[in-house]
Amino acid sequence: MNSDQPQYTGTESSKSGNTVRAIVLGVLAMLIGSVVYWQFTMLTNYQLGLVSIVCGALVGGAISFGSEKEDNMTLFIIGAVLGGFSVFIADALIFADVAEREGIGDLFGKNIVERAIAILPDLPSALEVMDWVFIAISAYEGFIIPKRLADAN
């Protein structure tokens, strides 16, 4: 056996599996966070930055758990994107729910998901500055949580 040739240790495929698992868990956490943010806002009539932190932390924690705290910048960036989208999707659900309550929901679709999807293309222009701040907060948490956990590992 030649010692100059790289040896296969089996970690390459497990890291790939961890990445896929981290992304799947991150997407699930993003969807759960979106529903939590949407429902909290509709029940209280308030949008709070603390709920944005929870959404981003949920995504970041899921990414970290799925990757087994792997130090992987790609996963940190994916966490940021999913964290931001968590609040962005929640905003679409909020707009769709308000449209339904105002009696114009049928213009966008038959159910809340169809309405939210129909609203997505126009949503960026409808959001206010604080909506973007909450999206940024959630994105930051989605990035920093897995990074800190990987650094501590």
PEZIQUI-V340343 format. One line per field, one symbol per residue. phi: phi as a letter, one per 20 degrees, with the letter a starting at -180 (. if undefined). Layout:
phi=???
//
This chain:
phi=.effefeednfffffffffffffffffffffffffffgfgfffdmcddffffffffffffffffffelmfecggfffffffffffgffffffffgfffgffendfffdqecfffffffegfefgfefegffffffffffgffeffffffffff
//
